[in-house]
């Protein structure tokens, strides 16, 4: 299959760029590894060689079987005008996250979780995938819980709740995250100092992998209607259990064998007491089975074929 994928970031995606950038990078890699001919157009260009089998393009290639873009790109309009099948990935609830109208959604949108798809009245979804090689698996854990997010969204991801829980339940908390806004970065750092919580700032590469791998658990008390919650999959790939809220896709991603879904302070207290019931191997096995980038690429190919078939049947 000939596939043109268009994105908005600079390849390879960094921690503060448009959401979903790294997912697109892994998707095109996976598609190429599955034997497809892939044309990739990250809008801001490239800073490193693309994966083998992926061809960089500055503008969309129209002589393809399907075009794949983000839901906030206009590429699909030209694809539709030309009669070329297209799909768009949606990574977040536009209304709850950005205050934007959901009415722009079409049947061509593919969501990153079943939960998010249902929010939009759809049944089309492909869960995100990650690369196991970017993470370290460890059965040996240290005495801290980890909270990590893009700091711009830290409060809505549950930082205030995490700090309060750390104080009430008396556990060591490490907070990590990146932000290109100095004021936001300093505000979060100050919050952590005042709560006597360790703030490590931006973590990437091996440092990030080790932080995930050694944590007793990832604490993710998000208040958002999470589209997916990539850190959940990253923790599980590291063999680290998850303690999270019941918002958004969290209950879809975190099952009883790998973590705890919490709605009350007592739920979080019980989760801490029961952490030793979760086996690191179970977390890793679930992540390899359900959140591998090749599984994601395979599932997108299924959606591509559906859309191509729909186009031939006159479906808009």
Secondary structure, 3 states (H helix, E strand, C coil): CEEEEEECCCECCCCCCCCCHHHHHHHHHHHHHCCCEEEEEECCCECCCCCCCEEECCCCCCCCCEEEEECCCCHHHHHHHHCCCEEEEECCCHHHHHCCCHHHCCCCEEECCHHHHHHCCCCCECCCCECHHHCCCCCCCCCEEEEECCHHHCCCCCHHHHHHHHHHHCCEEEEECCCCCHHHHHHHHHHHHHCCCEEEECCCHHHHHHHHHHCCEEEECCCCCCCCCHHHHHHHHCCCEEEEECCCCHHHHCCCCCEEEECCHHHHHHHHHCHHHCCHHHHHHHHHHHCEHHHHHHHHHHHHHHHHHHHHCCCC
